[in-house]
Amino acid sequence: MIGRQQERELLTESLDALEAQQGSVILVEGEAGIGKSRLLETVLAQARARGLDPLVGMADAIENQTAYFAYRTVFNSIFG
């Protein structure tokens, strides 16, 4: 991945904090095509390499009236 050094460092620091039992929520937003998915893939790979089991929720502008839409994938992962 080229660029996004500051964002990658922030995400790495967040993983360090998580391993120290200090959780957080990270919101990644921006215009289409700026590398959000690639950045997410990178941090998810780092988390898995550390033995963590990441849960990911995603929003969709079309589903802005559906309660808890962004959390559905997280809930499904936890509860089946």
HTML snippet that shows the backbone in 3Dmol.js (N, CA, C, O; Angstrom):
<script src="https://3Dmol.org/build/3Dmol-min.js"></script>
<div id="view" style="width:600px;height:400px;position:relative"></div>
<script>
const pdb = `
ATOM      1  N   MET A   1       0.847  -1.168   0.000  1.00  0.00           N
ATOM      2  CA  MET A   1       0.000   0.000   0.000  1.00  0.00           C
ATOM      3  C   MET A   1       0.896   1.235   0.000  1.00  0.00           C
ATOM      4  O   MET A   1       1.841   1.323   0.783  1.00  0.00           O
ATOM      5  N   ILE A   2       0.604   2.154  -0.851  1.00  0.00           N
ATOM      6  CA  ILE A   2       1.363   3.390  -0.956  1.00  0.00           C
ATOM      7  C   ILE A   2       0.588   4.497  -0.251  1.00  0.00           C
ATOM      8  O   ILE A   2      -0.620   4.638  -0.444  1.00  0.00           O
ATOM      9  N   GLY A   3       1.286   5.279   0.565  1.00  0.00           N
ATOM     10  CA  GLY A   3       0.641   6.368   1.277  1.00  0.00           C
ATOM     11  C   GLY A   3      -0.147   5.876   2.475  1.00  0.00           C
ATOM     12  O   GLY A   3      -0.036   4.716   2.872  1.00  0.00           O
ATOM     13  N   ARG A   4      -0.929   6.751   3.038  1.00  0.00           N
ATOM     14  CA  ARG A   4      -1.776   6.443   4.195  1.00  0.00           C
ATOM     15  C   ARG A   4      -0.952   6.037   5.414  1.00  0.00           C
ATOM     16  O   ARG A   4      -1.436   5.298   6.271  1.00  0.00           O
ATOM     17  N   GLN A   5       0.290   6.515   5.498  1.00  0.00           N
ATOM     18  CA  GLN A   5       1.157   6.155   6.612  1.00  0.00           C
ATOM     19  C   GLN A   5       0.551   6.571   7.955  1.00  0.00           C
ATOM     20  O   GLN A   5       0.561   5.795   8.910  1.00  0.00           O
ATOM     21  N   GLN A   6       0.033   7.779   8.023  1.00  0.00           N
ATOM     22  CA  GLN A   6      -0.546   8.269   9.281  1.00  0.00           C
ATOM     23  C   GLN A   6      -1.735   7.408   9.698  1.00  0.00           C
ATOM     24  O   GLN A   6      -1.868   7.063  10.872  1.00  0.00           O
ATOM     25  N   GLU A   7      -2.586   7.066   8.760  1.00  0.00           N
ATOM     26  CA  GLU A   7      -3.753   6.242   9.068  1.00  0.00           C
ATOM     27  C   GLU A   7      -3.330   4.846   9.503  1.00  0.00           C
ATOM     28  O   GLU A   7      -3.892   4.297  10.450  1.00  0.00           O
ATOM     29  N   ARG A   8      -2.341   4.263   8.820  1.00  0.00           N
ATOM     30  CA  ARG A   8      -1.864   2.930   9.193  1.00  0.00           C
ATOM     31  C   ARG A   8      -1.251   2.936  10.585  1.00  0.00           C
ATOM     32  O   ARG A   8      -1.447   1.996  11.355  1.00  0.00           O
ATOM     33  N   GLU A   9      -0.510   3.988  10.911  1.00  0.00           N
ATOM     34  CA  GLU A   9       0.082   4.084  12.246  1.00  0.00           C
ATOM     35  C   GLU A   9      -1.003   4.185  13.316  1.00  0.00           C
ATOM     36  O   GLU A   9      -0.898   3.557  14.370  1.00  0.00           O
ATOM     37  N   LEU A  10      -2.034   4.966  13.049  1.00  0.00           N
ATOM     38  CA  LEU A  10      -3.145   5.087  13.993  1.00  0.00           C
ATOM     39  C   LEU A  10      -3.816   3.732  14.212  1.00  0.00           C
ATOM     40  O   LEU A  10      -4.127   3.370  15.346  1.00  0.00           O
ATOM     41  N   LEU A  11      -4.036   2.995  13.150  1.00  0.00           N
ATOM     42  CA  LEU A  11      -4.668   1.687  13.270  1.00  0.00           C
ATOM     43  C   LEU A  11      -3.771   0.700  14.010  1.00  0.00           C
ATOM     44  O   LEU A  11      -4.261  -0.109  14.798  1.00  0.00           O
ATOM     45  N   THR A  12      -2.470   0.758  13.766  1.00  0.00           N
ATOM     46  CA  THR A  12      -1.538  -0.104  14.480  1.00  0.00           C
ATOM     47  C   THR A  12      -1.531   0.228  15.970  1.00  0.00           C
ATOM     48  O   THR A  12      -1.510  -0.671  16.810  1.00  0.00           O
ATOM     49  N   GLU A  13      -1.550   1.511  16.291  1.00  0.00           N
ATOM     50  CA  GLU A  13      -1.627   1.931  17.692  1.00  0.00           C
ATOM     51  C   GLU A  13      -2.923   1.449  18.330  1.00  0.00           C
ATOM     52  O   GLU A  13      -2.934   1.079  19.504  1.00  0.00           O
ATOM     53  N   SER A  14      -4.001   1.451  17.580  1.00  0.00           N
ATOM     54  CA  SER A  14      -5.282   0.962  18.099  1.00  0.00           C
ATOM     55  C   SER A  14      -5.220  -0.534  18.378  1.00  0.00           C
ATOM     56  O   SER A  14      -5.793  -1.006  19.360  1.00  0.00           O
ATOM     57  N   LEU A  15      -4.535  -1.277  17.530  1.00  0.00           N
ATOM     58  CA  LEU A  15      -4.363  -2.708  17.783  1.00  0.00           C
ATOM     59  C   LEU A  15      -3.510  -2.933  19.030  1.00  0.00           C
ATOM     60  O   LEU A  15      -3.800  -3.822  19.830  1.00  0.00           O
ATOM     61  N   ASP A  16      -2.461  -2.131  19.195  1.00  0.00           N
ATOM     62  CA  ASP A  16      -1.631  -2.217  20.408  1.00  0.00           C
ATOM     63  C   ASP A  16      -2.484  -1.976  21.651  1.00  0.00           C
ATOM     64  O   ASP A  16      -2.380  -2.708  22.635  1.00  0.00           O
ATOM     65  N   ALA A  17      -3.324  -0.949  21.600  1.00  0.00           N
ATOM     66  CA  ALA A  17      -4.191  -0.617  22.732  1.00  0.00           C
ATOM     67  C   ALA A  17      -5.182  -1.747  22.996  1.00  0.00           C
ATOM     68  O   ALA A  17      -5.461  -2.075  24.149  1.00  0.00           O
ATOM     69  N   LEU A  18      -5.701  -2.329  21.952  1.00  0.00           N
ATOM     70  CA  LEU A  18      -6.645  -3.434  22.100  1.00  0.00           C
ATOM     71  C   LEU A  18      -5.990  -4.607  22.815  1.00  0.00           C
ATOM     72  O   LEU A  18      -6.600  -5.227  23.686  1.00  0.00           O
ATOM     73  N   GLU A  19      -4.764  -4.908  22.453  1.00  0.00           N
ATOM     74  CA  GLU A  19      -4.055  -6.001  23.119  1.00  0.00           C
ATOM     75  C   GLU A  19      -3.793  -5.683  24.593  1.00  0.00           C
ATOM     76  O   GLU A  19      -3.610  -6.587  25.408  1.00  0.00           O
ATOM     77  N   ALA A  20      -3.778  -4.394  24.925  1.00  0.00           N
ATOM     78  CA  ALA A  20      -3.607  -3.962  26.311  1.00  0.00           C
ATOM     79  C   ALA A  20      -4.957  -3.788  27.017  1.00  0.00           C
ATOM     80  O   ALA A  20      -5.044  -3.132  28.054  1.00  0.00           O
ATOM     81  N   GLN A  21      -6.005  -4.384  26.443  1.00  0.00           N
ATOM     82  CA  GLN A  21      -7.353  -4.349  27.013  1.00  0.00           C
ATOM     83  C   GLN A  21      -7.981  -2.962  26.982  1.00  0.00           C
ATOM     84  O   GLN A  21      -8.819  -2.650  27.829  1.00  0.00           O
ATOM     85  N   GLN A  22      -7.600  -2.136  26.038  1.00  0.00           N
ATOM     86  CA  GLN A  22      -8.179  -0.805  25.864  1.00  0.00           C
ATOM     87  C   GLN A  22      -8.810  -0.752  24.477  1.00  0.00           C
ATOM     88  O   GLN A  22      -8.136  -0.439  23.495  1.00  0.00           O
ATOM     89  N   GLY A  23     -10.077  -1.053  24.399  1.00  0.00           N
ATOM     90  CA  GLY A  23     -10.771  -1.091  23.127  1.00  0.00           C
ATOM     91  C   GLY A  23     -11.100   0.292  22.598  1.00  0.00           C
ATOM     92  O   GLY A  23     -10.958   1.294  23.299  1.00  0.00           O
ATOM     93  N   SER A  24     -11.535   0.328  21.368  1.00  0.00           N
ATOM     94  CA  SER A  24     -11.936   1.584  20.740  1.00  0.00           C
ATOM     95  C   SER A  24     -12.820   1.276  19.542  1.00  0.00           C
ATOM     96  O   SER A  24     -12.961   0.126  19.125  1.00  0.00           O
ATOM     97  N   VAL A  25     -13.393   2.303  19.018  1.00  0.00           N
ATOM     98  CA  VAL A  25     -14.170   2.207  17.787  1.00  0.00           C
ATOM     99  C   VAL A  25     -13.497   3.107  16.765  1.00  0.00           C
ATOM    100  O   VAL A  25     -13.132   4.243  17.068  1.00  0.00           O
ATOM    101  N   ILE A  26     -13.337   2.598  15.566  1.00  0.00           N
ATOM    102  CA  ILE A  26     -12.702   3.373  14.509  1.00  0.00           C
ATOM    103  C   ILE A  26     -13.690   3.504  13.361  1.00  0.00           C
ATOM    104  O   ILE A  26     -14.236   2.516  12.871  1.00  0.00           O
ATOM    105  N   LEU A  27     -13.902   4.720  12.953  1.00  0.00           N
ATOM    106  CA  LEU A  27     -14.792   5.005  11.839  1.00  0.00           C
ATOM    107  C   LEU A  27     -13.938   5.401  10.644  1.00  0.00           C
ATOM    108  O   LEU A  27     -13.136   6.331  10.717  1.00  0.00           O
ATOM    109  N   VAL A  28     -14.122   4.683   9.548  1.00  0.00           N
ATOM    110  CA  VAL A  28     -13.415   4.988   8.309  1.00  0.00           C
ATOM    111  C   VAL A  28     -14.465   5.418   7.298  1.00  0.00           C
ATOM    112  O   VAL A  28     -15.352   4.643   6.938  1.00  0.00           O
ATOM    113  N   GLU A  29     -14.358   6.643   6.850  1.00  0.00           N
ATOM    114  CA  GLU A  29     -15.325   7.138   5.874  1.00  0.00           C
ATOM    115  C   GLU A  29     -14.621   7.994   4.845  1.00  0.00           C
ATOM    116  O   GLU A  29     -13.537   8.521   5.097  1.00  0.00           O
ATOM    117  N   GLY A  30     -15.238   8.129   3.684  1.00  0.00           N
ATOM    118  CA  GLY A  30     -14.665   8.947   2.631  1.00  0.00           C
ATOM    119  C   GLY A  30     -15.296   8.629   1.296  1.00  0.00           C
ATOM    120  O   GLY A  30     -16.128   7.731   1.170  1.00  0.00           O
ATOM    121  N   GLU A  31     -14.882   9.380   0.318  1.00  0.00           N
ATOM    122  CA  GLU A  31     -15.411   9.211  -1.035  1.00  0.00           C
ATOM    123  C   GLU A  31     -15.002   7.847  -1.605  1.00  0.00           C
ATOM    124  O   GLU A  31     -14.018   7.244  -1.176  1.00  0.00           O
ATOM    125  N   ALA A  32     -15.769   7.389  -2.561  1.00  0.00           N
ATOM    126  CA  ALA A  32     -15.465   6.133  -3.237  1.00  0.00           C
ATOM    127  C   ALA A  32     -14.110   6.210  -3.923  1.00  0.00           C
ATOM    128  O   ALA A  32     -13.760   7.223  -4.529  1.00  0.00           O
ATOM    129  N   GLY A  33     -13.363   5.132  -3.819  1.00  0.00           N
ATOM    130  CA  GLY A  33     -12.113   5.033  -4.554  1.00  0.00           C
ATOM    131  C   GLY A  33     -10.879   5.592  -3.872  1.00  0.00           C
ATOM    132  O   GLY A  33      -9.822   5.674  -4.499  1.00  0.00           O
ATOM    133  N   ILE A  34     -10.979   5.984  -2.596  1.00  0.00           N
ATOM    134  CA  ILE A  34      -9.808   6.574  -1.948  1.00  0.00           C
ATOM    135  C   ILE A  34      -8.989   5.554  -1.151  1.00  0.00           C
ATOM    136  O   ILE A  34      -7.971   5.914  -0.560  1.00  0.00           O
ATOM    137  N   GLY A  35      -9.413   4.302  -1.126  1.00  0.00           N
ATOM    138  CA  GLY A  35      -8.625   3.264  -0.482  1.00  0.00           C
ATOM    139  C   GLY A  35      -9.112   2.794   0.875  1.00  0.00           C
ATOM    140  O   GLY A  35      -8.342   2.211   1.638  1.00  0.00           O
ATOM    141  N   LYS A  36     -10.373   3.037   1.187  1.00  0.00           N
ATOM    142  CA  LYS A  36     -10.913   2.614   2.485  1.00  0.00           C
ATOM    143  C   LYS A  36     -10.869   1.091   2.632  1.00  0.00           C
ATOM    144  O   LYS A  36     -10.452   0.577   3.670  1.00  0.00           O
ATOM    145  N   SER A  37     -11.287   0.391   1.618  1.00  0.00           N
ATOM    146  CA  SER A  37     -11.322  -1.071   1.679  1.00  0.00           C
ATOM    147  C   SER A  37      -9.921  -1.645   1.801  1.00  0.00           C
ATOM    148  O   SER A  37      -9.702  -2.592   2.556  1.00  0.00           O
ATOM    149  N   ARG A  38      -8.984  -1.089   1.074  1.00  0.00           N
ATOM    150  CA  ARG A  38      -7.601  -1.563   1.138  1.00  0.00           C
ATOM    151  C   ARG A  38      -7.005  -1.309   2.527  1.00  0.00           C
ATOM    152  O   ARG A  38      -6.292  -2.158   3.061  1.00  0.00           O
ATOM    153  N   LEU A  39      -7.291  -0.164   3.099  1.00  0.00           N
ATOM    154  CA  LEU A  39      -6.827   0.156   4.443  1.00  0.00           C
ATOM    155  C   LEU A  39      -7.420  -0.828   5.453  1.00  0.00           C
ATOM    156  O   LEU A  39      -6.725  -1.299   6.353  1.00  0.00           O
ATOM    157  N   LEU A  40      -8.691  -1.128   5.299  1.00  0.00           N
ATOM    158  CA  LEU A  40      -9.352  -2.088   6.178  1.00  0.00           C
ATOM    159  C   LEU A  40      -8.739  -3.479   6.032  1.00  0.00           C
ATOM    160  O   LEU A  40      -8.513  -4.162   7.031  1.00  0.00           O
ATOM    161  N   GLU A  41      -8.470  -3.900   4.805  1.00  0.00           N
ATOM    162  CA  GLU A  41      -7.848  -5.203   4.577  1.00  0.00           C
ATOM    163  C   GLU A  41      -6.500  -5.294   5.295  1.00  0.00           C
ATOM    164  O   GLU A  41      -6.157  -6.329   5.866  1.00  0.00           O
ATOM    165  N   THR A  42      -5.747  -4.201   5.257  1.00  0.00           N
ATOM    166  CA  THR A  42      -4.436  -4.172   5.892  1.00  0.00           C
ATOM    167  C   THR A  42      -4.547  -4.342   7.403  1.00  0.00           C
ATOM    168  O   THR A  42      -3.837  -5.157   7.991  1.00  0.00           O
ATOM    169  N   VAL A  43      -5.435  -3.578   8.031  1.00  0.00           N
ATOM    170  CA  VAL A  43      -5.550  -3.666   9.497  1.00  0.00           C
ATOM    171  C   VAL A  43      -6.169  -4.998   9.920  1.00  0.00           C
ATOM    172  O   VAL A  43      -5.806  -5.528  10.970  1.00  0.00           O
ATOM    173  N   LEU A  44      -7.080  -5.545   9.144  1.00  0.00           N
ATOM    174  CA  LEU A  44      -7.650  -6.852   9.471  1.00  0.00           C
ATOM    175  C   LEU A  44      -6.578  -7.934   9.405  1.00  0.00           C
ATOM    176  O   LEU A  44      -6.544  -8.822  10.256  1.00  0.00           O
ATOM    177  N   ALA A  45      -5.709  -7.869   8.411  1.00  0.00           N
ATOM    178  CA  ALA A  45      -4.614  -8.829   8.302  1.00  0.00           C
ATOM    179  C   ALA A  45      -3.667  -8.702   9.496  1.00  0.00           C
ATOM    180  O   ALA A  45      -3.200  -9.708  10.029  1.00  0.00           O
ATOM    181  N   GLN A  46      -3.384  -7.468   9.914  1.00  0.00           N
ATOM    182  CA  GLN A  46      -2.531  -7.257  11.086  1.00  0.00           C
ATOM    183  C   GLN A  46      -3.183  -7.841  12.337  1.00  0.00           C
ATOM    184  O   GLN A  46      -2.519  -8.487  13.148  1.00  0.00           O
ATOM    185  N   ALA A  47      -4.479  -7.611  12.486  1.00  0.00           N
ATOM    186  CA  ALA A  47      -5.193  -8.118  13.662  1.00  0.00           C
ATOM    187  C   ALA A  47      -5.153  -9.642  13.689  1.00  0.00           C
ATOM    188  O   ALA A  47      -4.882 -10.238  14.732  1.00  0.00           O
ATOM    189  N   ARG A  48      -5.417 -10.267  12.562  1.00  0.00           N
ATOM    190  CA  ARG A  48      -5.406 -11.738  12.505  1.00  0.00           C
ATOM    191  C   ARG A  48      -4.013 -12.282  12.774  1.00  0.00           C
ATOM    192  O   ARG A  48      -3.870 -13.315  13.428  1.00  0.00           O
ATOM    193  N   ALA A  49      -2.982 -11.601  12.279  1.00  0.00           N
ATOM    194  CA  ALA A  49      -1.601 -12.023  12.521  1.00  0.00           C
ATOM    195  C   ALA A  49      -1.259 -11.967  14.005  1.00  0.00           C
ATOM    196  O   ALA A  49      -0.385 -12.699  14.470  1.00  0.00           O
ATOM    197  N   ARG A  50      -1.939 -11.105  14.747  1.00  0.00           N
ATOM    198  CA  ARG A  50      -1.731 -10.989  16.195  1.00  0.00           C
ATOM    199  C   ARG A  50      -2.606 -11.964  16.977  1.00  0.00           C
ATOM    200  O   ARG A  50      -2.570 -11.986  18.208  1.00  0.00           O
ATOM    201  N   GLY A  51      -3.388 -12.767  16.265  1.00  0.00           N
ATOM    202  CA  GLY A  51      -4.254 -13.732  16.929  1.00  0.00           C
ATOM    203  C   GLY A  51      -5.588 -13.166  17.360  1.00  0.00           C
ATOM    204  O   GLY A  51      -6.305 -13.795  18.137  1.00  0.00           O
ATOM    205  N   LEU A  52      -5.932 -11.988  16.870  1.00  0.00           N
ATOM    206  CA  LEU A  52      -7.212 -11.365  17.193  1.00  0.00           C
ATOM    207  C   LEU A  52      -8.269 -11.821  16.194  1.00  0.00           C
ATOM    208  O   LEU A  52      -7.943 -12.211  15.073  1.00  0.00           O
ATOM    209  N   ASP A  53      -9.509 -11.773  16.594  1.00  0.00           N
ATOM    210  CA  ASP A  53     -10.623 -12.165  15.726  1.00  0.00           C
ATOM    211  C   ASP A  53     -11.486 -10.930  15.479  1.00  0.00           C
ATOM    212  O   ASP A  53     -12.433 -10.682  16.225  1.00  0.00           O
ATOM    213  N   PRO A  54     -11.173 -10.158  14.446  1.00  0.00           N
ATOM    214  CA  PRO A  54     -11.893  -8.896  14.224  1.00  0.00           C
ATOM    215  C   PRO A  54     -13.332  -9.105  13.761  1.00  0.00           C
ATOM    216  O   PRO A  54     -13.647 -10.060  13.050  1.00  0.00           O
ATOM    217  N   LEU A  55     -14.186  -8.191  14.181  1.00  0.00           N
ATOM    218  CA  LEU A  55     -15.576  -8.141  13.729  1.00  0.00           C
ATOM    219  C   LEU A  55     -15.756  -6.819  12.989  1.00  0.00           C
ATOM    220  O   LEU A  55     -15.300  -5.776  13.458  1.00  0.00           O
ATOM    221  N   VAL A  56     -16.412  -6.860  11.844  1.00  0.00           N
ATOM    222  CA  VAL A  56     -16.544  -5.673  11.004  1.00  0.00           C
ATOM    223  C   VAL A  56     -18.012  -5.414  10.707  1.00  0.00           C
ATOM    224  O   VAL A  56     -18.744  -6.321  10.311  1.00  0.00           O
ATOM    225  N   GLY A  57     -18.434  -4.178  10.900  1.00  0.00           N
ATOM    226  CA  GLY A  57     -19.765  -3.751  10.502  1.00  0.00           C
ATOM    227  C   GLY A  57     -19.625  -2.673   9.451  1.00  0.00           C
ATOM    228  O   GLY A  57     -18.697  -1.866   9.503  1.00  0.00           O
ATOM    229  N   MET A  58     -20.532  -2.653   8.506  1.00  0.00           N
ATOM    230  CA  MET A  58     -20.477  -1.653   7.442  1.00  0.00           C
ATOM    231  C   MET A  58     -21.842  -1.019   7.243  1.00  0.00           C
ATOM    232  O   MET A  58     -22.876  -1.683   7.325  1.00  0.00           O
ATOM    233  N   ALA A  59     -21.823   0.261   6.984  1.00  0.00           N
ATOM    234  CA  ALA A  59     -23.057   0.996   6.722  1.00  0.00           C
ATOM    235  C   ALA A  59     -23.267   1.125   5.218  1.00  0.00           C
ATOM    236  O   ALA A  59     -22.357   0.887   4.423  1.00  0.00           O
ATOM    237  N   ASP A  60     -24.468   1.500   4.852  1.00  0.00           N
ATOM    238  CA  ASP A  60     -24.813   1.733   3.452  1.00  0.00           C
ATOM    239  C   ASP A  60     -25.819   2.866   3.433  1.00  0.00           C
ATOM    240  O   ASP A  60     -26.821   2.824   4.148  1.00  0.00           O
ATOM    241  N   ALA A  61     -25.561   3.869   2.628  1.00  0.00           N
ATOM    242  CA  ALA A  61     -26.438   5.040   2.583  1.00  0.00           C
ATOM    243  C   ALA A  61     -27.880   4.668   2.237  1.00  0.00           C
ATOM    244  O   ALA A  61     -28.815   5.333   2.684  1.00  0.00           O
ATOM    245  N   ILE A  62     -28.062   3.630   1.459  1.00  0.00           N
ATOM    246  CA  ILE A  62     -29.413   3.203   1.081  1.00  0.00           C
ATOM    247  C   ILE A  62     -30.168   2.655   2.286  1.00  0.00           C
ATOM    248  O   ILE A  62     -31.394   2.746   2.344  1.00  0.00           O
ATOM    249  N   GLU A  63     -29.450   2.093   3.238  1.00  0.00           N
ATOM    250  CA  GLU A  63     -30.070   1.466   4.403  1.00  0.00           C
ATOM    251  C   GLU A  63     -30.104   2.394   5.619  1.00  0.00           C
ATOM    252  O   GLU A  63     -30.087   1.911   6.752  1.00  0.00           O
ATOM    253  N   ASN A  64     -30.150   3.686   5.418  1.00  0.00           N
ATOM    254  CA  ASN A  64     -30.095   4.616   6.558  1.00  0.00           C
ATOM    255  C   ASN A  64     -31.349   4.597   7.419  1.00  0.00           C
ATOM    256  O   ASN A  64     -31.341   5.184   8.502  1.00  0.00           O
ATOM    257  N   GLN A  65     -32.404   3.963   6.996  1.00  0.00           N
ATOM    258  CA  GLN A  65     -33.620   3.866   7.801  1.00  0.00           C
ATOM    259  C   GLN A  65     -33.747   2.525   8.516  1.00  0.00           C
ATOM    260  O   GLN A  65     -34.666   2.331   9.312  1.00  0.00           O
ATOM    261  N   THR A  66     -32.835   1.600   8.238  1.00  0.00           N
ATOM    262  CA  THR A  66     -32.879   0.280   8.855  1.00  0.00           C
ATOM    263  C   THR A  66     -32.085   0.314  10.158  1.00  0.00           C
ATOM    264  O   THR A  66     -30.874   0.531  10.155  1.00  0.00           O
ATOM    265  N   ALA A  67     -32.781   0.098  11.263  1.00  0.00           N
ATOM    266  CA  ALA A  67     -32.132   0.159  12.574  1.00  0.00           C
ATOM    267  C   ALA A  67     -31.005  -0.868  12.679  1.00  0.00           C
ATOM    268  O   ALA A  67     -31.178  -2.032  12.320  1.00  0.00           O
ATOM    269  N   TYR A  68     -29.866  -0.430  13.166  1.00  0.00           N
ATOM    270  CA  TYR A  68     -28.711  -1.280  13.433  1.00  0.00           C
ATOM    271  C   TYR A  68     -28.181  -2.000  12.195  1.00  0.00           C
ATOM    272  O   TYR A  68     -27.558  -3.053  12.323  1.00  0.00           O
ATOM    273  N   PHE A  69     -28.411  -1.467  11.020  1.00  0.00           N
ATOM    274  CA  PHE A  69     -27.973  -2.130   9.795  1.00  0.00           C
ATOM    275  C   PHE A  69     -26.478  -2.416   9.804  1.00  0.00           C
ATOM    276  O   PHE A  69     -26.052  -3.509   9.431  1.00  0.00           O
ATOM    277  N   ALA A  70     -25.678  -1.439  10.228  1.00  0.00           N
ATOM    278  CA  ALA A  70     -24.218  -1.595  10.204  1.00  0.00           C
ATOM    279  C   ALA A  70     -23.736  -2.686  11.151  1.00  0.00           C
ATOM    280  O   ALA A  70     -22.635  -3.211  10.982  1.00  0.00           O
ATOM    281  N   TYR A  71     -24.544  -3.031  12.141  1.00  0.00           N
ATOM    282  CA  TYR A  71     -24.137  -4.022  13.124  1.00  0.00           C
ATOM    283  C   TYR A  71     -24.604  -5.435  12.791  1.00  0.00           C
ATOM    284  O   TYR A  71     -24.249  -6.378  13.498  1.00  0.00           O
ATOM    285  N   ARG A  72     -25.377  -5.599  11.748  1.00  0.00           N
ATOM    286  CA  ARG A  72     -25.932  -6.923  11.446  1.00  0.00           C
ATOM    287  C   ARG A  72     -24.849  -7.970  11.232  1.00  0.00           C
ATOM    288  O   ARG A  72     -24.952  -9.081  11.751  1.00  0.00           O
ATOM    289  N   THR A  73     -23.815  -7.628  10.477  1.00  0.00           N
ATOM    290  CA  THR A  73     -22.751  -8.622  10.245  1.00  0.00           C
ATOM    291  C   THR A  73     -22.023  -8.957  11.542  1.00  0.00           C
ATOM    292  O   THR A  73     -21.612 -10.098  11.752  1.00  0.00           O
ATOM    293  N   VAL A  74     -21.863  -7.959  12.415  1.00  0.00           N
ATOM    294  CA  VAL A  74     -21.219  -8.211  13.710  1.00  0.00           C
ATOM    295  C   VAL A  74     -22.079  -9.140  14.552  1.00  0.00           C
ATOM    296  O   VAL A  74     -21.583 -10.125  15.100  1.00  0.00           O
ATOM    297  N   PHE A  75     -23.357  -8.834  14.657  1.00  0.00           N
ATOM    298  CA  PHE A  75     -24.274  -9.677  15.443  1.00  0.00           C
ATOM    299  C   PHE A  75     -24.341 -11.090  14.880  1.00  0.00           C
ATOM    300  O   PHE A  75     -24.361 -12.059  15.640  1.00  0.00           O
ATOM    301  N   ASN A  76     -24.377 -11.216  13.563  1.00  0.00           N
ATOM    302  CA  ASN A  76     -24.402 -12.543  12.940  1.00  0.00           C
ATOM    303  C   ASN A  76     -23.134 -13.321  13.246  1.00  0.00           C
ATOM    304  O   ASN A  76     -23.187 -14.532  13.459  1.00  0.00           O
ATOM    305  N   SER A  77     -22.000 -12.644  13.272  1.00  0.00           N
ATOM    306  CA  SER A  77     -20.745 -13.312  13.594  1.00  0.00           C
ATOM    307  C   SER A  77     -20.729 -13.818  15.029  1.00  0.00           C
ATOM    308  O   SER A  77     -20.202 -14.894  15.309  1.00  0.00           O
ATOM    309  N   ILE A  78     -21.307 -13.039  15.934  1.00  0.00           N
ATOM    310  CA  ILE A  78     -21.302 -13.398  17.342  1.00  0.00           C
ATOM    311  C   ILE A  78     -22.360 -14.446  17.662  1.00  0.00           C
ATOM    312  O   ILE A  78     -22.077 -15.438  18.333  1.00  0.00           O
ATOM    313  N   PHE A  79     -23.571 -14.225  17.183  1.00  0.00           N
ATOM    314  CA  PHE A  79     -24.700 -15.053  17.591  1.00  0.00           C
ATOM    315  C   PHE A  79     -25.132 -16.097  16.563  1.00  0.00           C
ATOM    316  O   PHE A  79     -25.939 -16.977  16.862  1.00  0.00           O
ATOM    317  N   GLY A  80     -24.583 -15.991  15.338  1.00  0.00           N
ATOM    318  CA  GLY A  80     -24.961 -16.934  14.301  1.00  0.00           C
ATOM    319  C   GLY A  80     -26.256 -16.559  13.741  1.00  0.00           C
ATOM    320  O   GLY A  80     -26.758 -17.234  12.842  1.00  0.00           O
TER     321      GLY A  80
END
`;
const viewer = $3Dmol.createViewer("view");
viewer.addModel(pdb, "pdb");
viewer.setStyle({}, {cartoon: {color: "spectrum"}});
viewer.zoomTo();
viewer.render();
</script>
